[in-house]
Amino acid sequence: MFKQSIYLLAIMLVFGFSSCADEDRDPVLRLGDAASISAPEDGAIFIVTEENLGEDMTTFSWSAADFGVATAVNYILEADLAGNDFADPIRLVPSTTATDGSITYATVNSFLLGREVAPGTPTEIQTRVRAFVGRAEDGNETVSSVTTLVVTPFEAAREFPQYYVPGAYQGWSPGADNVGRLYSIDDNGVYRGFVNFGNEGSEYKITDQANWDNGIFGASGEEGVLTSPGDNLVSPGTGFHYLDFNVNDLSFTQTATSWGIIGSGTPTGWDSDTDLVFNEADGTLSITLDLLGGQDADGNDYAFKFRANDAWDTDFGDNDADGTLDFGGANIAIAESGNYTVTMNLQQAIPTYTIVKN
């Protein structure tokens, strides 16, 4: 009986030590060394040009972060203007498990222009790598030291094929500065644009040159189809009209538009539009009003969009937060509450807007 007790005790001790050893071998997550950017070198200089705009600017490389366990680590490369302490960063490389990532000149150029950096101005941007396991919000995250780059942005005036819209509203002069224009953004024979005819019933034509020599298009007598030279076209409403002319099959539409802004940051929210007013001097639409900014109680940005004819058939947002308007684009966030002047310019190839705090 005594020997059996000894054997039982020995077995229990063996299993006990084994259990402790297993516990000692369990991996423990810890925040070790952060990632470290090895390329490009700190202070590297880049200049954006028309020629390199579509190319890779550089490839970032960084060391692996140490979390004390053999598990997948997620990395995010982000950037902000120097001196901003990453208060409003952008992600140059989204979440990846790799330890490198390429960025393009166009991405950085858009970022700088969106922050209202003047083209041709050498500007410091700071970059860093955030590394995390699981969810970053759980605190399992390390941040690399900062690498600074000097980038000079570029803004080229893109030249698009265009047609001219002379008419009674501007003295029937296709070569005048105040003539409306239609642009083929994709150079595919489809010309579109906004023209302000003023009064309903204003007559006009379309020309492919800034003169009356040839390439003159007008009404054919068949709805939605033009002919050359054709009869005078007639505006169906007042103010800005959206014209869509396909020279490949001569199909044509014209839509009268009146514009306003709508959104959670505006006085009437998403329920109704606040109308924009036409500025005769420069041909823009604008309004000065109080807007809500920041975020609501649910964490949603106070924002707005531009909308035509009090309906969602035609609206503009801004997908890249770069001041250019996109059909059906993203809501335009308002940084802080205050009195603003909002201006929209429709009379160019790609419509733009500004929002200026007074």
Secondary structure as UniProt FT lines:
FT   HELIX           2..25
FT   STRAND          37..39
FT   TURN            42..43
FT   STRAND          45..47
FT   TURN            50..54
FT   STRAND          56..62
FT   STRAND          74..81
FT   TURN            82..83
FT   TURN            85..86
FT   STRAND          90..96
FT   STRAND          100..104
FT   HELIX           105..114
FT   TURN            115..116
FT   TURN            119..120
FT   STRAND          123..132
FT   HELIX           136..138
FT   STRAND          141..143
FT   STRAND          147..152
FT   STRAND          162..165
FT   HELIX           168..170
FT   TURN            174..175
FT   TURN            177..178
FT   STRAND          180..183
FT   TURN            185..186
FT   STRAND          190..196
FT   TURN            200..201
FT   STRAND          203..204
FT   STRAND          206..207
FT   STRAND          216..219
FT   TURN            223..224
FT   STRAND          225..227
FT   STRAND          233..234
FT   STRAND          240..246
FT   TURN            247..250
FT   STRAND          251..257
FT   STRAND          259..262
FT   TURN            264..265
FT   TURN            267..271
FT   STRAND          274..275
FT   STRAND          277..278
FT   TURN            280..282
FT   STRAND          285..291
FT   TURN            297..298
FT   STRAND          303..308
FT   TURN            309..310
FT   STRAND          315..317
FT   STRAND          326..327
FT   STRAND          332..333
FT   STRAND          338..345
FT   STRAND          352..357
//
